[in-house]
């Protein structure tokens, strides 16, 4: 929900515990404070966010945001989602695959 009471829909592209990136049909103003709500596999997340500098995309706008207020339950849900994605992205990588930098 927008600060003026209006609504705008966007598609969540990226999420972290500090903010995210939305694909929007049109940009919101940098500095706007909005309610952000989305559904995850672990449950809904609802909080307040500040819109950052939008970037043009071929099919709309990429609108970054940072969370400014999240309830404890929302923060816990978000943390679970981010942690589960992080765990999956590192799965299967063994420490022997990493090399020690050579000193010169």
N, C-alpha and C positions, 0 to 999 in steps of 0.2 A: 504494500500500500504506500502511496506517495504521501509526502508531507501535507499536500493540499487536500488529502482525502481521496484522491483519484487512485485508480489501479493501473498497473502496467504488468504485462506478462513477459517473462524472459525464460530462456533455457539455460540451466546451470551447466557451465562448461568445466569449471575447475573449482575445487573447494579445499580449504585448509582450516585449521583451527583459528586463524586470524582473519580470514576473508575468503574471497573467491572472485570468479569471473562469470558474468552473465552475457549471453547473446541476446540482444534486444532489437526490436524493430527500429527504435529511435533512441537517441542518447538522453540520459537524465543529466542534470547539471552537476558538475563537480561540486562537492560540498553538501549536496542534498542529503537529508537524513530520511531513511525509508525503513519500513518493516519488510523483512525478508522472511519468507516461509517456504520450505521445501520438504518433501518426503524422502526418507532414506530407508534402506533395508532394516535399520535399527530403530526406526521411528521418525516422527516429525521433528524438524528443527525450526524454531521461530525466534527471531531476534531483531534488533535494530542495527542498521548498517549505514555507513557514510559512503556515498558514491565518490569514486576517484575519477581521474581523467579518462574519458571514453576514447576508444580507438575505432576508426572506421574498419568495416569488414565488407566483403563482397555482398553479403546478404544481411545487412543491418549494421549493428554496432556491437563491439565487445566492451562491456561496462564492468571494470573492476570495482570491488567494494571491500571495505574493511568492517568487521564487526565492531560495534561500540558498546553493545549490551546484549548479553545472552544469559538466560536463566540457568541455574545449576543443572537441571535436567537436560536442557537443550545443549549445554556445553558438554555434558557427559555423552550424549548421543552423538554429537559431532566428533568428539574424540574417538569414540568406538569406531565410527565409520572411517576416519582418517587412519587410525591404527591398523584396521583390518586391510585396507588398501595397501598401506606401506608394508605390512607383513607379506602380502601376496607378491608385491613387486620385488621383494628381496628373496623370495623362496627359491631354493635350488642353487644359490650362489655360495660356493664354499670358499673358505679363507685361502685355500691353496691357489685359487684363481687370481688372487691379487698379488702383485709383485711389489717388492720393496724398491723405492727409488734408489738409483745409484748415486753415490756421492762423488763429486768431481774434485 
